[in-house]
Amino acid sequence: MTQIVATTPGLFPLPDWAKDELSDLKGHQKTDLISGDEGGEIVDAYDRAREEVISLQQDAGLGRVVEGQLRWDDMLAHPLAVHDSVETRGIVRYYDNNNFYREPVVQDDLTADGDVAAELDAAAELVDDGLQAVLPGPYSLADLATDDYYGDEAAFLDAIAEFLAGEVEQFPDVETLFLLEPSLVENDPDDGTDERASEAIDAVANATDADVVTHTYWGPIEEKTYAHLMDADVDAIGFDLVSDHDSNVYNVQEYGTKDDVALGVVDGQNTLVESPETIRDRIDWFEQQTNTVYDTVYATANTELFYLPVNKFADKLESLANAADLEEVEA
């Protein structure tokens, strides 16, 4: 029987009080964004905000709890944006939406710096079990960055994967690792790069004993890229059923998928709150269309959640958790 695990891909909206407090503490300019060497008052504000969003997830009853990535001013580019070997330059558009991040330009050797691991260490103090880590996938992080050091696309992707793997090796014990790979959809890799992207994901996944989910969103993965992704040694692939359910189902019907699956069944960019019954219907529909009973279904928002107002964000967490409870009741 399928286990339904309610979770999220992280990157939460800041609580309203924290947004106001940090705006006063950090300022409003590009140079005032997170750099990794913040002072005590800023660190304290983020610590209190982290405690709040972790408590919110626990109270809702999510099966996996994330740190929240509240410090990530640059969304998925954050791990590079705070690195000593990286210079942040102009503001560039974050995929095809109205959000922006500082362009991270790699200028020296990338070594693990423990920034994300430190966040997870702090979260682990608040979470007894079910802690989930979130990282950008290596292909997406390389896609969002600029290389001024390695000089070769393949070498740069390998370096990004090695950097992320080194970060993962410093993590505390986690149940699950979500690798977010929207660029596999938004900037489909060409021949050769698709295979290297799969190998790069492998390198990160092999750095942990946790269950690894490669989560994709904003549409379906191109067939050849998907076939290579199936070769990656991950436990689950994530599908965005909000943006395009039919094409994602087609990939699974044609090429299969892992024994576990992550399903984006809640819209991370729309304030309409899905009911638990709607979420369960979407999960049931996917299982019926693929004619498969999965070991585990990670029921999640399709995208990061920082787009949402805090109250709608909280409501969606509760809906996800209650959808998993519906399955338990039926069982």
Backbone torsions as a table, in degrees:
resi	resn	phi	psi	omega
1	MET	NA	138.8	-176.8
2	THR	-67.9	133.7	171.8
3	GLN	-92.7	124.9	176.8
4	ILE	-96.9	120.9	-180.0
5	VAL	-114.9	114.9	179.0
6	ALA	-80.5	128.8	-178.0
7	THR	-154.8	-172.9	177.4
8	THR	-144.7	162.9	171.8
9	PRO	-87.8	12.6	173.9
10	GLY	76.8	-155.5	-175.4
11	LEU	52.6	69.0	-173.8
12	PHE	-82.8	159.5	170.4
13	PRO	-71.4	143.8	175.1
14	LEU	-66.7	139.4	170.2
15	PRO	-54.7	148.5	-174.0
16	ASP	-58.0	-41.6	-179.1
17	TRP	-63.3	-38.2	-178.8
18	ALA	-69.7	-36.7	178.2
19	LYS	-60.3	-45.0	180.0
20	ASP	-67.8	-45.2	-177.1
21	GLU	-65.2	-44.3	-178.0
22	LEU	-72.3	-29.7	175.3
23	SER	-61.8	-40.6	178.0
24	ASP	-70.1	-37.8	-176.2
25	LEU	-76.6	-38.1	-172.4
26	LYS	-93.6	-27.1	-174.0
27	GLY	93.8	-172.2	-170.6
28	HIS	-126.3	10.7	-176.4
29	GLN	-104.7	165.3	177.5
30	LYS	-55.4	-39.0	-177.9
31	THR	-71.6	-9.2	-178.7
32	ASP	-95.3	1.7	-180.0
33	LEU	-75.6	167.1	-175.9
34	ILE	-57.2	132.8	178.7
35	SER	-124.7	-6.9	179.0
36	GLY	100.1	-5.6	-179.4
37	ASP	-127.4	43.4	-176.0
38	GLU	-69.9	154.9	178.7
39	GLY	-79.6	177.0	-172.0
40	GLY	-59.9	-41.9	-177.6
41	GLU	-66.1	-39.8	179.0
42	ILE	-68.2	-44.2	178.2
43	VAL	-59.7	-42.3	-179.5
44	ASP	-63.8	-40.9	179.6
45	ALA	-63.3	-43.7	178.1
46	TYR	-66.9	-35.5	177.8
47	ASP	-61.5	-44.6	-179.9
48	ARG	-67.7	-37.9	178.0
49	ALA	-66.4	-39.8	177.1
50	ARG	-59.9	-46.4	179.1
51	GLU	-57.6	-39.3	-177.8
52	GLU	-67.0	-45.9	-176.7
53	VAL	-73.8	-29.1	174.6
54	ILE	-68.4	-43.5	177.2
55	SER	-61.2	-38.3	179.2
56	LEU	-61.4	-43.3	178.6
57	GLN	-66.6	-41.8	-179.6
58	GLN	-66.1	-41.2	179.0
59	ASP	-65.9	-35.1	178.9
60	ALA	-70.0	-28.3	179.9
61	GLY	93.9	28.5	177.7
62	LEU	-64.9	146.7	179.3
63	GLY	-76.8	-25.5	175.2
64	ARG	-128.5	140.0	-177.0
65	VAL	-119.4	128.7	179.8
66	VAL	-104.9	163.4	179.2
67	GLU	-69.4	-31.3	176.0
68	GLY	108.5	-22.8	177.5
69	GLN	52.6	40.7	-177.3
70	LEU	-68.8	-23.7	179.4
71	ARG	-80.5	-8.0	-170.2
72	TRP	-79.8	76.0	177.4
73	ASP	-56.8	-30.3	-173.9
74	ASP	-103.8	24.6	-179.8
75	MET	49.7	-129.5	-174.3
76	LEU	-66.0	-20.8	-179.1
77	ALA	-77.3	-5.5	-172.8
78	HIS	-51.2	-48.5	-175.3
79	PRO	-57.9	-28.2	175.1
80	LEU	-85.5	-36.4	-174.8
81	ALA	-61.8	-24.8	-179.5
82	VAL	-102.5	7.8	-175.1
83	HIS	-86.4	142.8	-177.9
84	ASP	-65.5	-24.6	-178.7
85	SER	-88.8	8.7	-174.0
86	VAL	-124.1	134.3	172.3
87	GLU	-103.6	130.6	174.9
88	THR	-93.5	131.0	-176.9
89	ARG	-112.2	-130.5	-173.6
90	GLY	-69.9	165.2	177.4
91	ILE	-80.8	129.4	179.7
92	VAL	-126.8	156.2	-176.9
93	ARG	-70.1	137.3	177.7
94	TYR	-86.8	99.3	-174.7
95	TYR	52.2	-146.5	-173.7
96	ASP	-102.3	57.5	177.0
97	ASN	-142.9	-172.5	-172.9
98	ASN	-95.4	27.3	175.9
99	ASN	-110.9	154.9	-174.4
100	PHE	-135.5	155.0	177.3
101	TYR	-140.5	161.7	177.2
102	ARG	-77.6	130.4	-180.0
103	GLU	-66.6	117.3	177.0
104	PRO	-86.6	122.6	-178.8
105	VAL	-111.8	112.9	-177.0
106	VAL	-78.2	123.8	-174.0
107	GLN	-122.3	-1.1	-179.7
108	ASP	-156.6	179.6	-176.0
109	ASP	-62.0	133.1	178.8
110	LEU	-89.9	119.6	173.0
111	THR	-125.1	152.4	-179.7
112	ALA	-60.0	132.5	-178.1
113	ASP	-113.4	-3.8	173.3
114	GLY	78.9	10.4	-177.4
115	ASP	-63.5	-51.2	-179.4
116	VAL	-69.7	-36.9	177.8
117	ALA	-60.3	-38.1	178.6
118	ALA	-64.9	-40.1	175.8
119	GLU	-59.8	-44.1	-179.0
120	LEU	-68.7	-35.0	174.9
121	ASP	-58.1	-43.7	178.8
122	ALA	-65.2	-40.2	178.7
123	ALA	-66.5	-37.7	-178.0
124	ALA	-61.6	-26.7	177.0
125	GLU	-67.8	-18.3	-175.0
126	LEU	-109.5	-8.1	-173.7
127	VAL	-123.8	117.1	-178.8
128	ASP	-74.7	-41.6	177.3
129	ASP	-153.6	160.3	179.4
130	GLY	86.0	17.9	179.8
131	LEU	-70.8	133.9	179.2
132	GLN	-120.5	131.5	175.4
133	ALA	-91.2	152.2	177.4
134	VAL	-131.5	130.7	175.2
135	LEU	-140.2	153.5	166.1
136	PRO	-65.2	141.9	172.2
137	GLY	-67.8	155.8	-175.6
138	PRO	-62.4	-37.3	-179.2
139	TYR	-67.5	-43.9	-179.6
140	SER	-66.4	-40.0	-179.9
141	LEU	-65.7	-41.2	176.8
142	ALA	-65.1	-36.7	179.9
143	ASP	-65.8	-35.4	-178.2
144	LEU	-81.1	-14.5	-174.6
145	ALA	-103.4	171.1	175.1
146	THR	-121.5	136.4	-178.1
147	ASP	-101.1	117.7	173.2
148	ASP	-118.1	21.4	-174.5
149	TYR	-135.1	-51.4	-172.7
150	TYR	-78.0	-31.3	169.6
151	GLY	78.9	4.0	-177.8
152	ASP	-150.0	134.4	-175.1
153	GLU	-58.9	-44.3	-179.3
154	ALA	-66.5	-42.8	179.9
155	ALA	-65.1	-36.3	179.7
156	PHE	-66.6	-44.2	178.1
157	LEU	-62.0	-41.4	177.3
158	ASP	-61.8	-40.9	-178.8
159	ALA	-67.0	-40.2	177.3
160	ILE	-62.1	-44.1	179.8
161	ALA	-62.7	-42.5	179.4
162	GLU	-64.7	-40.1	177.1
163	PHE	-60.5	-48.0	-179.9
164	LEU	-66.1	-39.7	177.9
165	ALA	-61.6	-40.8	177.4
166	GLY	-63.7	-36.0	176.1
167	GLU	-65.6	-44.6	-179.2
168	VAL	-60.5	-38.2	-179.3
169	GLU	-62.7	-20.2	178.5
170	GLN	-92.7	-3.1	-178.0
171	PHE	-65.7	149.4	165.1
172	PRO	-69.4	177.4	178.5
173	ASP	-62.4	127.1	175.6
174	VAL	-128.6	152.6	178.3
175	GLU	-78.9	-38.9	-171.2
176	THR	-143.0	147.7	172.8
177	LEU	-123.5	120.2	173.1
178	PHE	-95.5	120.5	171.9
179	LEU	-101.0	115.6	-174.8
180	LEU	-89.1	120.7	-174.0
181	GLU	-128.3	59.8	177.1
182	PRO	-66.3	-25.2	-179.1
183	SER	-67.0	-21.7	174.8
184	LEU	-62.0	-24.2	176.2
185	VAL	-95.4	-49.7	-171.2
186	GLU	-75.2	-29.3	179.6
187	ASN	-137.5	71.1	-172.7
188	ASP	-51.4	126.1	-178.7
189	PRO	-66.7	146.3	179.9
190	ASP	-82.9	-179.6	-178.5
191	ASP	-57.3	134.3	-178.2
192	GLY	93.3	-49.3	178.7
193	THR	-67.8	-33.2	179.4
194	ASP	-61.6	-39.6	177.6
195	GLU	-69.7	-40.0	178.8
196	ARG	-65.5	-34.5	177.8
197	ALA	-62.2	-42.6	177.3
198	SER	-62.3	-42.4	179.0
199	GLU	-66.2	-35.1	177.7
200	ALA	-67.1	-40.3	175.7
201	ILE	-61.8	-41.7	174.9
202	ASP	-53.8	-46.5	-176.1
203	ALA	-60.3	-39.3	179.0
204	VAL	-72.9	-44.9	-177.9
205	ALA	-61.4	-35.0	-177.2
206	ASN	-74.5	-5.4	179.4
207	ALA	-86.3	-0.2	-177.4
208	THR	-140.5	154.4	172.9
209	ASP	-91.8	-3.9	179.9
210	ALA	-70.1	160.9	171.3
211	ASP	-69.9	131.3	-175.1
212	VAL	-111.6	129.7	177.8
213	VAL	-116.8	123.0	170.9
214	THR	-92.9	107.1	-172.8
215	HIS	-101.6	123.8	179.0
216	THR	-113.6	154.0	-179.1
217	TYR	-160.2	172.1	-173.5
218	TRP	74.7	25.7	175.7
219	GLY	136.5	-177.0	178.7
220	PRO	-85.7	157.3	173.8
221	ILE	-82.7	140.7	174.7
222	GLU	-59.0	145.9	-169.1
223	GLU	-56.3	-47.0	-176.7
224	LYS	-65.4	-40.3	177.0
225	THR	-63.3	-40.2	179.2
226	TYR	-63.7	-42.0	179.4
227	ALA	-59.4	-40.5	176.9
228	HIS	-68.9	-38.3	179.2
229	LEU	-62.3	-32.6	177.5
230	MET	-62.8	-23.6	178.4
231	ASP	-77.2	-16.7	-178.2
232	ALA	-68.9	143.6	-177.4
233	ASP	-84.5	67.0	176.4
234	VAL	-117.2	163.3	-176.5
235	ASP	-87.4	-24.6	-178.1
236	ALA	-155.5	152.5	171.5
237	ILE	-114.8	140.0	-179.2
238	GLY	-98.3	140.6	-178.4
239	PHE	-124.7	133.4	179.9
240	ASP	-87.5	97.2	-179.8
241	LEU	-81.4	-10.4	177.9
242	VAL	-78.3	-46.2	-176.2
243	SER	-75.0	-40.0	-177.7
244	ASP	-163.3	94.2	-177.1
245	HIS	-79.0	-36.4	-174.9
246	ASP	-65.3	-46.5	-177.9
247	SER	-68.1	-35.4	177.1
248	ASN	-66.4	-39.9	176.6
249	VAL	-64.1	-38.2	179.6
250	TYR	-59.1	-44.1	178.8
251	ASN	-57.4	-43.0	-179.1
252	VAL	-70.0	-39.6	178.3
253	GLN	-62.0	-37.4	-176.7
254	GLU	-83.0	-39.3	-170.2
255	TYR	-119.3	-2.9	-177.1
256	GLY	74.9	-176.0	173.8
257	THR	-155.9	-171.7	-177.3
258	LYS	-75.7	172.3	178.2
259	ASP	-66.7	-28.2	174.0
260	ASP	-107.5	157.9	-178.6
261	VAL	-147.1	146.7	171.8
262	ALA	-109.5	131.8	-176.7
263	LEU	-121.6	120.2	174.0
264	GLY	-78.2	94.6	-173.2
265	VAL	-111.3	1.1	176.8
266	VAL	-127.1	134.9	-176.3
267	ASP	-79.5	112.6	-178.4
268	GLY	-77.8	-2.4	-177.3
269	GLN	-124.1	9.7	-177.9
270	ASN	-129.3	135.5	-175.2
271	THR	-76.9	-11.2	176.2
272	LEU	-63.0	123.8	-176.5
273	VAL	-91.6	120.3	-179.9
274	GLU	-74.3	142.8	177.2
275	SER	-77.9	156.9	174.6
276	PRO	-56.3	-36.3	-179.6
277	GLU	-65.9	-39.3	177.4
278	THR	-63.8	-42.1	179.1
279	ILE	-62.0	-46.1	178.6
280	ARG	-62.6	-38.9	178.5
281	ASP	-60.9	-39.3	-179.6
282	ARG	-68.2	-38.2	176.6
283	ILE	-66.4	-46.6	180.0
284	ASP	-61.1	-40.5	179.7
285	TRP	-60.5	-44.1	-179.5
286	PHE	-62.7	-44.6	179.8
287	GLU	-62.7	-39.5	179.6
288	GLN	-67.7	-42.5	-177.7
289	GLN	-68.0	-31.7	-179.3
290	THR	-96.3	-3.1	176.5
291	ASN	53.0	45.0	-175.6
292	THR	-139.0	139.2	169.2
293	VAL	-103.2	110.4	-175.1
294	TYR	-82.7	151.1	175.7
295	ASP	-64.1	-48.8	179.6
296	THR	-136.6	134.8	169.3
297	VAL	-113.4	117.8	172.2
298	TYR	-84.3	107.9	179.1
299	ALA	-88.0	117.5	-168.9
300	THR	-142.8	166.4	166.1
301	ALA	-67.1	150.9	-178.2
302	ASN	-71.5	-36.2	-177.4
303	THR	-124.7	177.8	170.0
304	GLU	-56.1	161.3	-171.5
305	LEU	-110.4	4.4	-176.2
306	PHE	-66.9	-13.0	179.1
307	TYR	-69.3	-20.7	-167.5
308	LEU	-91.9	149.8	166.2
309	PRO	-61.6	151.4	-172.9
310	VAL	-60.6	-39.4	-177.3
311	ASN	-67.4	-38.6	178.5
312	LYS	-70.3	-37.8	175.2
313	PHE	-56.7	-47.0	-179.6
314	ALA	-64.3	-39.7	179.3
315	ASP	-63.3	-38.0	-179.0
316	LYS	-70.0	-34.9	174.5
317	LEU	-60.0	-44.7	-179.6
318	GLU	-64.1	-40.0	179.0
319	SER	-62.8	-43.0	177.9
320	LEU	-61.2	-46.7	-179.6
321	ALA	-64.0	-41.8	-179.4
322	ASN	-68.3	-30.7	176.5
323	ALA	-64.7	-40.3	176.8
324	ALA	-65.3	-37.1	177.7
325	ASP	-65.6	-34.1	176.4
326	LEU	-57.9	-42.5	178.5
327	GLU	-62.0	-41.3	-179.1
328	GLU	-64.7	-38.8	179.0
329	VAL	-64.3	-45.2	-179.1
330	GLU	-64.1	-34.4	-179.0
331	ALA	-66.8	NA	NA
